Amino acid sequence: SGKILELSQFCPWSSHLFDLEREDSSLGTDATYVIFGDTSGNWRVQAVPISDGSFDNRKALPEPWRGKRDEELSKESGIDDCIFIHASGFIGGNKTRDGALQMAIKALEDF
């Protein structure tokens, strides 16, 4: 659907995404979350901001998940291997790619 983008590793992506959206209007502004591998071998899910440099997101990660960690977060979300969701909902982590992807999918579907 174009709502979730995947990077094999972290790179500074937000300004490039906004450049691409400006240059090619057919891309729209549907990207909502980006998942990527981090330096520790875990995976992150990050909400796309509404504009480059903004602290407001197109869709923050779900409120009930925010500020939770580990088993508490896995239980709340129904997704195994969760690590954290930041209190503001802009970023979260999971031990696996599939887990990070499931976090993004469930955030789009349920909230």
Buried (B, 14 or more C-beta within 10 A) or exposed (E): EEBBBBEEEEEEBBEEBBEEBEEEEEEEBEBBBBBBBEEEEBBBBBBBBEEEEEEEBBBBBBEEBBBBEEEEBBEBBEBEBBBBBBEBBBBBBBBBBBBBBBBBBBBBEEE
